[in-house]
Amino acid sequence: MANSLLLTNGLVIDTAPEPTVLGTADVLVEDGRIAAVGPDLAAPDGAETMDATGRIVMPGFVDTHRHTWQAGIRAALPDGTLHAYLQRVLGELAPRYRPGDVFAGTLAGSLECLDSGITTLVDWSHIQLSEGHTEANIAALRASGIRAVFGYCYGGDGGLDALAAETGRVHREHFGSGGQVTMAMAALGPEIGGDERALAEWRTARELGLPVTAHLGGHGAESAARGLAFLDANGLMDHPATYVHANFYTDEELKRIAGSGGTVSAAPAIEAALDIGAPPTGRARAAGVPTGLGADTVISGPGDMFSIMRAAYVLERGRPDGAGLGFTVADALRTATIEGAEVAGLADVTGSLTPGKQADLLVLRTDTFGLAAAHDPVAAVVLSADTRNVETVLVGGRVVKRGGALVGYDVPALLASLADSAAHVTAA
């Protein structure tokens, strides 16, 4: 990686505080961070220069909820429901996963993200069946070069004491010195794993200083209300937490989450496809809850942010009686970038072009029929762009995709490994 990189003459879109087209400008990257954004910037001595003429330059996307290990069983459950997902994927396929399968799926899923312009990923990983599975998961995230939050969900055979001990070991051995991959507690309680597990998970998260990300509010109105009341009664709502799905919270309950400092991750494509519930994107934001987007699983939905933004936009705009017509393309782009970074706990690191932040950047080519002659660049990114437009991707100033191709990865070998893994996992 060059110490300095100057992207010149691009059409620049920033996302903070709101998505804004800055016009034709340059972006200077130094030591992996954004140093300056503006017209006619001077290139430091020895800097690499990248001509972005005819390109859109913007922050990379942030995926706030993805079960990345499932890349090897893509499209295994079309036309299914949440119940079918739980039965087929978690009940039948997940127990067949070996550590090597976790590595192949997580690496392929992470590179899929980078290839499509997602530079930051919250990896909600409930495939931690052994120490070997965990080591493989972390190694794959780091090998990919993506910025990631590893959401650790204990899946061993031990009890709650083992949950606490193993979570502590993983944190101590792998996340003691910071870095591009950090850690969160991916909690199953209280709505999935029960109250006692929730208490153990939140207690462990507090002791280790980890944020919590949990599937909450997506299992019916009664479950949502009971789970939130449990968190409140046990003094857990003041701990940093992301409420994944959040479909069935009332507007008042969402305001309580906002007041507690909580965030929401919506997965609109999957929430609709698996009949989980109406995506909460607009309602959560209206209640003041920072809201990000996630692919969730490629078992039954798309894995690129362009598709997810469009799902969020059309499902919100299509709410009955015009209730979602205030949701704009700028809102969709914000949830996919800076607001998603806030949900991931990384708003001071990524998600916008603010000088001093990590240079997680996306360069989109516009010389395609899908983006040519676009009158509103923000609308074009949300409504018209797709993965074919992703020409260059940087993470922390490092070029991971250039000229439309990933850099430094043996893609054919990885795809062959993924195919072998998929054959093993899905064998009758």
MARNUTOR-320815 format. One record per residue (C-alpha): z, x, y; residue in three letters. Coordinates in Angstrom, 3 decimals. Layout:
BEGIN
+----------+----------+----------+-----+
|        Z |        X |        Y |   r |
+----------+----------+----------+-----+
|        Z |        X |        Y | ALA |
...
+----------+----------+----------+-----+
//
This chain:
BEGIN
+----------+----------+----------+-----+
|        Z |        X |        Y |   r |
+----------+----------+----------+-----+
|    0.000 |    0.000 |    0.000 | MET |
|   -0.931 |    1.352 |    3.419 | ALA |
|    2.042 |    1.733 |    5.755 | ASN |
|    0.184 |   -0.368 |    8.346 | SER |
|   -2.464 |   -3.067 |    8.002 | LEU |
|   -4.276 |   -4.888 |   10.785 | LEU |
|   -6.026 |   -8.164 |   10.000 | LEU |
|   -8.479 |   -8.689 |   12.823 | THR |
|  -10.334 |  -11.593 |   14.374 | ASN |
|   -9.044 |  -14.331 |   12.063 | GLY |
|   -8.410 |  -17.961 |   12.922 | LEU |
|   -4.612 |  -17.833 |   12.805 | VAL |
|   -2.378 |  -20.753 |   11.848 | ILE |
|    1.378 |  -20.353 |   12.223 | ASP |
|    3.853 |  -22.868 |   10.820 | THR |
|    7.044 |  -22.453 |   12.850 | ALA |
|    8.432 |  -24.415 |   14.471 | PRO |
|    5.461 |  -26.677 |   13.651 | GLU |
|    1.995 |  -25.898 |   12.245 | PRO |
|   -0.084 |  -24.665 |   15.169 | THR |
|   -3.546 |  -23.177 |   15.448 | VAL |
|   -3.125 |  -20.011 |   17.510 | LEU |
|   -6.870 |  -19.430 |   17.729 | GLY |
|   -8.712 |  -16.196 |   17.087 | THR |
|   -6.137 |  -13.412 |   16.816 | ALA |
|   -4.974 |  -10.366 |   14.898 | ASP |
|   -1.955 |   -9.916 |   12.625 | VAL |
|   -0.326 |   -6.485 |   12.404 | LEU |
|    1.666 |   -5.597 |    9.303 | VAL |
|    3.939 |   -2.551 |    9.282 | GLU |
|    6.186 |   -1.452 |    6.422 | ASP |
|    5.624 |   -4.747 |    4.669 | GLY |
|    6.675 |   -6.898 |    7.611 | ARG |
|    4.836 |   -8.812 |   10.294 | ILE |
|    4.961 |   -6.611 |   13.394 | ALA |
|    2.863 |   -8.624 |   15.853 | ALA |
|    0.487 |  -11.564 |   16.154 | VAL |
|   -1.962 |  -11.860 |   19.025 | GLY |
|   -5.430 |  -11.085 |   20.336 | PRO |
|   -6.880 |   -7.582 |   20.486 | ASP |
|   -3.970 |   -5.748 |   18.871 | LEU |
|   -4.331 |   -1.985 |   18.606 | ALA |
|   -4.359 |   -0.487 |   15.120 | ALA |
|   -1.751 |    2.273 |   14.668 | PRO |
|   -3.007 |    5.666 |   13.584 | ASP |
|   -3.868 |    5.623 |    9.903 | GLY |
|   -3.671 |    1.852 |    9.582 | ALA |
|   -5.971 |   -0.009 |    7.234 | GLU |
|   -8.098 |   -2.603 |    9.017 | THR |
|   -9.189 |   -5.832 |    7.349 | MET |
|  -11.845 |   -7.909 |    9.088 | ASP |
|  -10.821 |  -11.589 |    8.936 | ALA |
|  -13.772 |  -12.929 |   10.916 | THR |
|  -14.700 |  -16.359 |    9.609 | GLY |
|  -11.379 |  -16.586 |    7.786 | ARG |
|   -8.149 |  -18.542 |    8.241 | ILE |
|   -5.031 |  -16.358 |    8.289 | VAL |
|   -1.750 |  -18.142 |    7.627 | MET |
|    1.598 |  -17.803 |    5.845 | PRO |
|    1.584 |  -17.964 |    2.057 | GLY |
|    2.688 |  -21.153 |    0.330 | PHE |
|    6.193 |  -21.709 |   -1.056 | VAL |
|    6.637 |  -23.574 |   -4.359 | ASP |
|   10.223 |  -24.858 |   -4.441 | THR |
|   10.339 |  -26.070 |   -8.055 | HIS |
|    8.321 |  -24.898 |  -11.060 | ARG |
|    9.061 |  -24.422 |  -14.752 | HIS |
|    6.874 |  -21.345 |  -14.793 | THR |
|    7.316 |  -20.551 |  -18.485 | TRP |
|    5.237 |  -23.617 |  -19.372 | GLN |
|    1.924 |  -22.046 |  -18.298 | ALA |
|    1.064 |  -21.516 |  -21.973 | GLY |
|    1.208 |  -25.231 |  -22.765 | ILE |
|   -0.863 |  -26.474 |  -19.831 | ARG |
|   -2.188 |  -30.033 |  -20.079 | ALA |
|   -0.274 |  -30.566 |  -23.328 | ALA |
|    0.974 |  -33.957 |  -22.165 | LEU |
|   -1.635 |  -35.850 |  -20.156 | PRO |
|   -0.931 |  -39.530 |  -19.461 | ASP |
|    2.692 |  -39.088 |  -20.515 | GLY |
|    6.058 |  -40.180 |  -19.117 | THR |
|    9.296 |  -38.367 |  -18.378 | LEU |
|   10.710 |  -39.551 |  -21.710 | HIS |
|    7.680 |  -38.174 |  -23.537 | ALA |
|    8.026 |  -34.885 |  -21.633 | TYR |
|   11.656 |  -34.511 |  -22.640 | LEU |
|   10.833 |  -35.263 |  -26.261 | GLN |
|    7.670 |  -33.192 |  -26.654 | ARG |
|    8.289 |  -30.205 |  -24.407 | VAL |
|   12.047 |  -29.689 |  -24.426 | LEU |
|   12.727 |  -31.240 |  -27.830 | GLY |
|    9.824 |  -29.836 |  -29.866 | GLU |
|    8.019 |  -26.971 |  -28.111 | LEU |
|   10.758 |  -25.123 |  -26.211 | ALA |
|   12.795 |  -24.199 |  -29.336 | PRO |
|    9.720 |  -22.402 |  -30.702 | ARG |
|    9.567 |  -20.002 |  -27.753 | TYR |
|   10.220 |  -16.343 |  -28.483 | ARG |
|   10.993 |  -13.852 |  -25.695 | PRO |
|    7.379 |  -12.686 |  -25.780 | GLY |
|    6.203 |  -16.248 |  -25.225 | ASP |
|    8.495 |  -16.521 |  -22.204 | VAL |
|    7.093 |  -13.282 |  -20.797 | PHE |
|    3.472 |  -14.326 |  -21.277 | ALA |
|    3.980 |  -17.797 |  -19.825 | GLY |
|    6.059 |  -16.688 |  -16.861 | THR |
|    3.734 |  -13.814 |  -15.971 | LEU |
|    0.638 |  -15.994 |  -16.268 | ALA |
|    2.274 |  -18.793 |  -14.297 | GLY |
|    3.354 |  -16.417 |  -11.555 | SER |
|   -0.118 |  -14.895 |  -11.287 | LEU |
|   -1.570 |  -18.402 |  -11.196 | GLU |
|    0.620 |  -18.958 |   -8.146 | CYS |
|   -0.523 |  -15.767 |   -6.434 | LEU |
|   -4.151 |  -16.430 |   -7.261 | ASP |
|   -3.920 |  -19.821 |   -5.530 | SER |
|   -2.026 |  -18.602 |   -2.449 | GLY |
|    1.577 |  -19.321 |   -3.468 | ILE |
|    3.516 |  -16.211 |   -2.476 | THR |
|    7.060 |  -17.524 |   -3.031 | THR |
|    8.284 |  -19.349 |   -6.124 | LEU |
|   11.528 |  -21.028 |   -7.178 | VAL |
|   11.333 |  -20.566 |  -10.937 | ASP |
|   13.555 |  -23.272 |  -12.508 | TRP |
|   13.894 |  -21.706 |  -15.920 | SER |
|   15.481 |  -23.753 |  -18.694 | HIS |
|   14.180 |  -21.542 |  -21.495 | ILE |
|   17.199 |  -19.194 |  -21.563 | GLN |
|   17.813 |  -19.471 |  -25.295 | LEU |
|   19.058 |  -15.884 |  -25.675 | SER |
|   19.542 |  -12.658 |  -23.765 | GLU |
|   16.048 |  -11.644 |  -24.858 | GLY |
|   14.532 |  -14.756 |  -23.332 | HIS |
|   16.300 |  -14.035 |  -20.058 | THR |
|   15.256 |  -10.382 |  -19.962 | GLU |
|   11.638 |  -11.398 |  -20.603 | ALA |
|   11.712 |  -14.035 |  -17.850 | ASN |
|   13.071 |  -11.668 |  -15.215 | ILE |
|   10.745 |   -8.855 |  -16.268 | ALA |
|    7.721 |  -11.148 |  -15.958 | ALA |
|    8.662 |  -12.300 |  -12.458 | LEU |
|    9.070 |   -8.712 |  -11.314 | ARG |
|    5.890 |   -7.557 |  -13.018 | ALA |
|    3.877 |  -10.246 |  -11.254 | SER |
|    4.693 |   -9.076 |   -7.731 | GLY |
|    5.528 |  -12.576 |   -6.491 | ILE |
|    8.525 |  -13.331 |   -4.294 | ARG |
|   10.768 |  -15.428 |   -6.504 | ALA |
|   14.101 |  -17.145 |   -6.844 | VAL |
|   15.022 |  -17.053 |  -10.514 | PHE |
|   16.812 |  -20.324 |  -11.266 | GLY |
|   18.926 |  -19.443 |  -14.285 | TYR |
|   19.779 |  -22.375 |  -16.568 | CYS |
|   22.047 |  -21.309 |  -19.412 | TYR |
|   20.683 |  -22.502 |  -22.740 | GLY |
|   22.804 |  -20.690 |  -25.291 | GLY |
|   24.898 |  -22.199 |  -28.057 | ASP |
|   28.246 |  -21.297 |  -26.515 | GLY |
|   30.455 |  -23.596 |  -24.466 | GLY |
|   31.225 |  -23.650 |  -20.758 | LEU |
|   33.070 |  -20.321 |  -20.894 | ASP |
|   29.927 |  -18.750 |  -22.354 | ALA |
|   27.871 |  -20.340 |  -19.570 | LEU |
|   30.039 |  -18.703 |  -16.943 | ALA |
|   30.169 |  -15.358 |  -18.719 | ALA |
|   26.441 |  -15.139 |  -19.388 | GLU |
|   25.502 |  -16.247 |  -15.872 | THR |
|   27.816 |  -13.569 |  -14.527 | GLY |
|   26.275 |  -10.935 |  -16.783 | ARG |
|   22.742 |  -11.811 |  -15.698 | VAL |
|   23.747 |  -11.667 |  -12.039 | HIS |
|   25.625 |   -8.400 |  -12.433 | ARG |
|   22.991 |   -6.591 |  -14.472 | GLU |
|   19.839 |   -7.805 |  -12.737 | HIS |
|   20.613 |   -8.958 |   -9.204 | PHE |
|   23.267 |   -6.657 |   -7.817 | GLY |
|   21.027 |   -4.870 |   -5.318 | SER |
|   18.841 |   -7.612 |   -3.838 | GLY |
|   15.088 |   -7.212 |   -3.954 | GLY |
|   12.044 |   -9.427 |   -4.048 | GLN |
|   13.403 |  -11.512 |   -6.947 | VAL |
|   16.763 |  -13.182 |   -6.302 | THR |
|   18.887 |  -15.593 |   -8.332 | MET |
|   20.072 |  -19.203 |   -8.166 | ALA |
|   22.061 |  -21.436 |  -10.478 | MET |
|   19.719 |  -23.973 |  -12.087 | ALA |
|   22.264 |  -26.663 |  -12.933 | ALA |
|   21.902 |  -29.381 |  -15.555 | LEU |
|   24.941 |  -31.354 |  -14.428 | GLY |
|   25.970 |  -33.912 |  -13.514 | PRO |
|   23.023 |  -36.252 |  -14.177 | GLU |
|   21.541 |  -34.412 |  -17.182 | ILE |
|   24.246 |  -32.112 |  -18.541 | GLY |
|   27.297 |  -34.193 |  -17.690 | GLY |
|   30.299 |  -33.845 |  -15.412 | ASP |
|   32.133 |  -31.008 |  -17.149 | GLU |
|   29.040 |  -28.842 |  -17.185 | ARG |
|   28.460 |  -29.595 |  -13.507 | ALA |
|   31.970 |  -28.438 |  -12.636 | LEU |
|   31.444 |  -25.202 |  -14.572 | ALA |
|   28.030 |  -24.618 |  -12.999 | GLU |
|   29.145 |  -25.186 |   -9.416 | TRP |
|   32.335 |  -23.156 |   -9.937 | ARG |
|   30.321 |  -20.243 |  -11.325 | THR |
|   27.796 |  -20.521 |   -8.497 | ALA |
|   30.613 |  -20.351 |   -5.938 | ARG |
|   32.176 |  -17.313 |   -7.600 | GLU |
|   28.851 |  -15.452 |   -7.690 | LEU |
|   27.600 |  -16.611 |   -4.285 | GLY |
|   24.555 |  -18.339 |   -5.786 | LEU |
|   22.804 |  -21.413 |   -4.390 | PRO |
|   22.362 |  -24.353 |   -6.760 | VAL |
|   19.130 |  -26.133 |   -7.639 | THR |
|   19.499 |  -29.252 |   -9.789 | ALA |
|   17.544 |  -32.286 |  -10.966 | HIS |
|   19.410 |  -34.948 |   -8.996 | LEU |
|   18.430 |  -38.420 |   -7.892 | GLY |
|   15.424 |  -38.757 |  -10.181 | GLY |
|   16.932 |  -40.759 |  -13.040 | HIS |
|   17.358 |  -44.202 |  -11.519 | GLY |
|   19.361 |  -45.624 |   -8.634 | ALA |
|   22.612 |  -45.998 |  -10.581 | GLU |
|   22.491 |  -42.417 |  -11.880 | SER |
|   21.630 |  -41.104 |   -8.411 | ALA |
|   24.543 |  -42.898 |   -6.772 | ALA |
|   27.007 |  -41.905 |   -9.497 | ARG |
|   25.942 |  -38.260 |   -9.448 | GLY |
|   26.203 |  -37.985 |   -5.675 | LEU |
|   29.620 |  -39.674 |   -5.718 | ALA |
|   30.744 |  -37.159 |   -8.369 | PHE |
|   29.650 |  -34.193 |   -6.263 | LEU |
|   31.374 |  -35.651 |   -3.222 | ASP |
|   34.618 |  -36.512 |   -5.036 | ALA |
|   34.859 |  -32.985 |   -6.452 | ASN |
|   34.159 |  -31.191 |   -3.187 | GLY |
|   30.837 |  -29.794 |   -4.377 | LEU |
|   28.477 |  -31.121 |   -1.711 | MET |
|   29.360 |  -28.395 |    0.777 | ASP |
|   27.866 |  -25.735 |   -1.512 | HIS |
|   24.193 |  -24.856 |   -0.785 | PRO |
|   22.129 |  -27.035 |   -3.112 | ALA |
|   18.594 |  -28.293 |   -3.603 | THR |
|   18.248 |  -31.834 |   -4.931 | TYR |
|   15.113 |  -31.781 |   -7.086 | VAL |
|   13.129 |  -35.035 |   -7.100 | HIS |
|   15.724 |  -37.183 |   -5.217 | ALA |
|   13.510 |  -40.247 |   -5.718 | ASN |
|   16.229 |  -42.880 |   -5.996 | PHE |
|   18.588 |  -41.924 |   -3.205 | TYR |
|   18.936 |  -44.550 |   -0.512 | THR |
|   18.247 |  -43.587 |    3.091 | ASP |
|   22.003 |  -43.460 |    3.696 | GLU |
|   22.527 |  -41.182 |    0.704 | GLU |
|   19.787 |  -38.881 |    1.981 | LEU |
|   21.578 |  -38.728 |    5.326 | LYS |
|   24.739 |  -37.684 |    3.482 | ARG |
|   22.773 |  -34.910 |    1.790 | ILE |
|   21.402 |  -33.836 |    5.178 | ALA |
|   24.917 |  -33.782 |    6.651 | GLY |
|   26.145 |  -31.589 |    3.800 | SER |
|   23.419 |  -28.998 |    4.393 | GLY |
|   21.523 |  -29.918 |    1.230 | GLY |
|   17.768 |  -29.718 |    0.775 | THR |
|   15.210 |  -31.614 |   -1.307 | VAL |
|   12.358 |  -30.396 |   -3.497 | SER |
|    9.714 |  -33.054 |   -4.131 | ALA |
|    7.091 |  -32.767 |   -6.861 | ALA |
|    4.802 |  -35.614 |   -5.807 | PRO |
|    2.047 |  -35.109 |   -8.377 | ALA |
|    4.449 |  -34.978 |  -11.328 | ILE |
|    6.762 |  -37.673 |   -9.985 | GLU |
|    3.797 |  -40.025 |   -9.884 | ALA |
|    2.133 |  -38.852 |  -13.113 | ALA |
|    5.286 |  -39.033 |  -15.267 | LEU |
|    6.480 |  -42.272 |  -13.651 | ASP |
|    9.652 |  -40.620 |  -12.400 | ILE |
|    9.622 |  -42.555 |   -9.133 | GLY |
|    8.092 |  -42.742 |   -5.685 | ALA |
|    8.144 |  -39.250 |   -4.126 | PRO |
|   10.910 |  -38.986 |   -1.492 | PRO |
|    8.985 |  -36.608 |    0.781 | THR |
|    8.799 |  -38.726 |    3.929 | GLY |
|   12.127 |  -40.511 |    3.500 | ARG |
|   14.003 |  -37.260 |    2.941 | ALA |
|   12.469 |  -35.659 |    6.022 | ARG |
|   13.153 |  -38.763 |    8.114 | ALA |
|   16.812 |  -38.508 |    7.068 | ALA |
|   16.917 |  -34.923 |    8.315 | GLY |
|   16.776 |  -33.196 |    4.929 | VAL |
|   14.613 |  -30.041 |    4.780 | PRO |
|   12.035 |  -30.846 |    2.117 | THR |
|    9.739 |  -28.582 |    0.132 | GLY |
|    7.062 |  -29.164 |   -2.485 | LEU |
|    6.796 |  -28.031 |   -6.084 | GLY |
|    4.324 |  -28.121 |   -8.949 | ALA |
|    7.164 |  -28.753 |  -11.403 | ASP |
|    5.122 |  -28.442 |  -14.621 | THR |
|    1.488 |  -27.843 |  -15.476 | VAL |
|    2.090 |  -29.817 |  -18.665 | ILE |
|    1.027 |  -32.955 |  -16.826 | SER |
|   -0.061 |  -31.915 |  -13.335 | GLY |
|   -1.805 |  -29.348 |  -11.142 | PRO |
|   -0.423 |  -25.903 |  -10.423 | GLY |
|   -1.932 |  -25.173 |   -6.990 | ASP |
|   -0.433 |  -26.091 |   -3.625 | MET |
|   -3.643 |  -27.607 |   -2.277 | PHE |
|   -3.457 |  -30.342 |   -4.928 | SER |
|    0.265 |  -30.811 |   -4.364 | ILE |
|   -0.077 |  -31.114 |   -0.580 | MET |
|   -2.793 |  -33.705 |   -1.035 | ARG |
|   -0.646 |  -35.634 |   -3.497 | ALA |
|    2.237 |  -35.619 |   -1.019 | ALA |
|   -0.031 |  -36.714 |    1.813 | TYR |
|   -1.844 |  -39.575 |    0.092 | VAL |
|    1.211 |  -40.918 |   -1.734 | LEU |
|    3.212 |  -40.914 |    1.487 | GLU |
|    0.438 |  -42.465 |    3.550 | ARG |
|   -0.055 |  -45.094 |    0.855 | GLY |
|    3.510 |  -46.429 |    0.897 | ARG |
|    3.757 |  -50.230 |    1.167 | PRO |
|    3.576 |  -51.868 |    4.595 | ASP |
|    2.443 |  -48.645 |    6.265 | GLY |
|    5.915 |  -47.084 |    5.989 | ALA |
|    4.452 |  -43.619 |    5.445 | GLY |
|    1.725 |  -43.599 |    8.063 | LEU |
|    3.798 |  -41.309 |   10.271 | GLY |
|    3.448 |  -38.502 |    7.715 | PHE |
|    0.782 |  -36.107 |    9.012 | THR |
|   -1.279 |  -33.211 |    7.698 | VAL |
|    0.954 |  -30.942 |    9.777 | ALA |
|    3.995 |  -32.339 |    7.947 | ASP |
|    2.331 |  -31.632 |    4.612 | ALA |
|    1.550 |  -28.036 |    5.589 | LEU |
|    5.052 |  -27.515 |    6.924 | ARG |
|    6.652 |  -28.648 |    3.650 | THR |
|    4.393 |  -26.196 |    1.806 | ALA |
|    5.348 |  -23.238 |    4.009 | THR |
|    8.271 |  -22.827 |    6.408 | ILE |
|   10.187 |  -25.913 |    5.299 | GLU |
|    9.709 |  -24.880 |    1.698 | GLY |
|   11.087 |  -21.457 |    2.607 | ALA |
|   14.163 |  -23.174 |    4.030 | GLU |
|   14.606 |  -25.093 |    0.775 | VAL |
|   14.320 |  -21.833 |   -1.164 | ALA |
|   16.949 |  -20.226 |    1.076 | GLY |
|   14.386 |  -17.783 |    2.448 | LEU |
|   13.518 |  -19.157 |    5.888 | ALA |
|   14.552 |  -15.883 |    7.498 | ASP |
|   12.328 |  -13.956 |    5.089 | VAL |
|    9.047 |  -15.842 |    4.734 | THR |
|    7.173 |  -19.070 |    5.473 | GLY |
|    5.859 |  -18.289 |    8.966 | SER |
|    4.223 |  -15.506 |   10.980 | LEU |
|    7.362 |  -14.707 |   12.946 | THR |
|    7.499 |  -10.957 |   13.656 | PRO |
|   10.123 |   -9.280 |   11.513 | GLY |
|    9.547 |  -11.505 |    8.498 | LYS |
|    8.023 |  -10.247 |    5.291 | GLN |
|    4.217 |  -10.186 |    5.418 | ALA |
|    3.537 |  -12.920 |    2.865 | ASP |
|    0.058 |  -13.884 |    3.999 | LEU |
|   -2.901 |  -15.924 |    2.893 | LEU |
|   -6.527 |  -15.412 |    3.970 | VAL |
|   -8.887 |  -18.321 |    3.322 | LEU |
|  -12.644 |  -17.990 |    3.502 | ARG |
|  -14.325 |  -20.783 |    5.464 | THR |
|  -17.951 |  -20.097 |    4.580 | ASP |
|  -17.979 |  -22.853 |    1.957 | THR |
|  -19.182 |  -26.425 |    2.101 | PHE |
|  -15.599 |  -27.601 |    1.721 | GLY |
|  -14.345 |  -25.829 |    4.849 | LEU |
|  -17.464 |  -25.285 |    6.945 | ALA |
|  -17.538 |  -26.955 |   10.379 | ALA |
|  -13.913 |  -28.120 |   10.091 | ALA |
|  -12.801 |  -29.607 |   13.394 | HIS |
|   -9.064 |  -29.418 |   12.672 | ASP |
|   -8.089 |  -26.260 |   10.753 | PRO |
|   -4.673 |  -27.607 |    9.702 | VAL |
|   -6.272 |  -30.781 |    8.331 | ALA |
|   -8.934 |  -28.699 |    6.607 | ALA |
|   -6.336 |  -26.597 |    4.785 | VAL |
|   -4.431 |  -29.669 |    3.615 | VAL |
|   -7.308 |  -32.026 |    2.840 | LEU |
|  -10.336 |  -29.864 |    2.069 | SER |
|   -9.439 |  -26.351 |    0.893 | ALA |
|   -8.925 |  -25.387 |   -2.732 | ASP |
|   -8.267 |  -22.292 |   -4.797 | THR |
|  -11.876 |  -21.092 |   -4.360 | ARG |
|  -11.133 |  -20.478 |   -0.691 | ASN |
|   -8.255 |  -18.068 |   -1.424 | VAL |
|   -9.806 |  -14.687 |   -0.722 | GLU |
|   -6.853 |  -12.397 |    0.046 | THR |
|   -3.115 |  -12.674 |   -0.620 | VAL |
|   -0.321 |  -10.365 |    0.526 | LEU |
|    3.320 |  -10.327 |   -0.590 | VAL |
|    5.609 |   -8.121 |    1.446 | GLY |
|    2.537 |   -6.452 |    2.916 | GLY |
|    1.175 |   -5.551 |   -0.517 | ARG |
|   -2.317 |   -6.836 |   -1.254 | VAL |
|   -2.136 |   -8.696 |   -4.575 | VAL |
|   -5.511 |  -10.413 |   -4.243 | LYS |
|   -8.554 |   -9.042 |   -2.454 | ARG |
|  -12.124 |  -10.262 |   -2.310 | GLY |
|  -11.250 |  -13.267 |   -4.422 | GLY |
|   -9.797 |  -11.270 |   -7.349 | ALA |
|   -6.252 |  -10.295 |   -8.319 | LEU |
|   -5.545 |   -6.595 |   -7.823 | VAL |
|   -3.896 |   -4.348 |  -10.409 | GLY |
|   -3.535 |   -6.808 |  -13.274 | TYR |
|   -5.213 |   -6.774 |  -16.687 | ASP |
|   -6.099 |  -10.455 |  -16.547 | VAL |
|   -8.181 |  -10.581 |  -19.788 | PRO |
|   -5.342 |   -8.997 |  -21.769 | ALA |
|   -2.800 |  -11.396 |  -20.287 | LEU |
|   -4.968 |  -14.428 |  -21.022 | LEU |
|   -5.393 |  -13.260 |  -24.606 | ALA |
|   -1.620 |  -12.873 |  -24.920 | SER |
|   -1.144 |  -16.341 |  -23.448 | LEU |
|   -3.601 |  -17.829 |  -25.933 | ALA |
|   -1.765 |  -16.193 |  -28.839 | ASP |
|    1.538 |  -17.515 |  -27.523 | SER |
|    0.152 |  -21.022 |  -27.077 | ALA |
|   -1.186 |  -21.038 |  -30.629 | ALA |
|    2.233 |  -20.081 |  -31.970 | HIS |
|    4.197 |  -22.565 |  -29.861 | VAL |
|    1.946 |  -25.552 |  -30.555 | THR |
|    1.256 |  -24.874 |  -34.242 | ALA |
|    1.971 |  -27.967 |  -36.324 | ALA |
+----------+----------+----------+-----+
//
